[in-house]
């Protein structure tokens, strides 16, 4: 009996935690739509690594970009301890998918969801 009560409390706590986590809003980048005939949105930024600038993972989190995208945009940079003074390209520019710009568009190749 004691084990069933303990197990049911654990499941209740798990369900409550999962519900709260799923209810949190997602963060997304927003851009104004490009002019007709263009698909390019966003603008790349640059980041100068300080003496204790942290890893590429911390820098990617700061700019809300993926670690792999940051690594691909900066070949030859040590991902764990980038050299102080290095100028990193922050890849914030993207091409919109070649699809009608209405509703929800899912680009499986890029693993991105677009909401117009």
C-alpha positions in Angstrom: 0.0 0.0 0.0 2.8 2.4 0.9 4.5 1.8 -2.5 1.3 2.5 -4.4 0.8 5.8 -2.6 4.4 6.8 -3.2 4.3 5.8 -6.8 1.0 7.7 -7.5 2.4 10.8 -5.8 5.5 10.6 -8.0 3.3 10.3 -11.2 1.2 13.2 -10.0 4.3 15.3 -9.5 5.6 14.2 -12.9 2.3 15.1 -14.7 2.1 18.5 -13.0 5.7 19.3 -14.0 5.1 18.1 -17.6 2.0 20.2 -17.8 3.8 23.3 -16.6 6.7 22.8 -19.0 4.4 22.3 -22.0 2.4 25.4 -21.1 5.4 27.7 -21.2 5.5 29.8 -24.3 8.1 29.1 -27.0 10.5 31.7 -28.2 10.9 32.5 -31.8 12.6 35.0 -34.0 10.4 37.4 -35.8 11.2 39.4 -39.0 9.3 41.8 -41.2 8.3 40.2 -44.5 10.7 40.9 -47.3 9.6 42.8 -50.4 7.8 40.8 -53.1 10.2 38.7 -55.1 12.7 38.4 -52.3 13.1 35.5 -49.8 16.0 36.9 -47.7 15.1 38.0 -44.1 17.2 38.9 -41.1 20.7 40.4 -40.8 23.9 38.7 -39.7 25.6 40.2 -36.6 29.1 40.0 -35.4 30.4 39.2 -31.9 33.9 39.9 -30.6 35.1 37.3 -28.1 36.2 38.8 -24.8 39.0 37.4 -22.5 36.5 35.1 -20.8 34.0 34.9 -23.5 32.8 31.4 -22.8 32.2 28.6 -25.2 30.4 28.8 -28.6 27.4 27.2 -26.9 27.1 30.1 -24.4 27.4 32.6 -27.3 24.8 30.8 -29.3 22.4 30.8 -26.4 23.0 34.6 -25.9 21.9 35.3 -29.5 19.2 32.6 -29.7 20.8 30.7 -32.5 21.7 27.0 -32.8 25.1 25.8 -31.8 25.7 23.9 -35.1 24.6 27.0 -37.1 27.2 29.1 -35.2 29.8 26.5 -35.7 29.2 26.3 -39.4 29.3 30.1 -39.8 32.7 30.2 -38.0 34.9 27.4 -39.3 38.3 27.0 -37.6 37.1 28.5 -34.3 37.6 26.3 -31.2 34.1 25.6 -30.0 35.1 25.2 -26.4 37.6 28.0 -25.9 37.4 30.6 -28.7 40.4 32.8 -28.8 39.9 36.3 -27.2 39.5 39.0 -29.9 38.1 36.6 -32.5 35.2 38.1 -34.5 32.4 35.6 -34.8 29.6 35.8 -37.4 26.2 35.3 -35.8 24.0 33.7 -38.5 20.7 35.5 -38.2 20.0 35.7 -42.0 17.8 33.1 -43.5 15.9 32.3 -46.7 12.2 31.9 -46.4 10.9 28.7 -48.0 9.6 28.9 -51.6 5.9 28.4 -50.5 2.8 30.5 -50.2 3.3 32.9 -47.3 0.1 32.1 -45.4 -0.7 30.0 -42.3 1.9 27.5 -41.0 4.7 26.3 -43.3 7.0 23.5 -42.0 10.4 23.1 -43.7 11.5 19.6 -42.8 14.9 20.0 -44.4 15.8 22.9 -42.1 13.8 21.6 -39.1 12.0 25.0 -39.0 8.4 26.1 -38.6 7.2 29.4 -40.2 4.0 31.1 -39.2 2.7 33.9 -41.4 
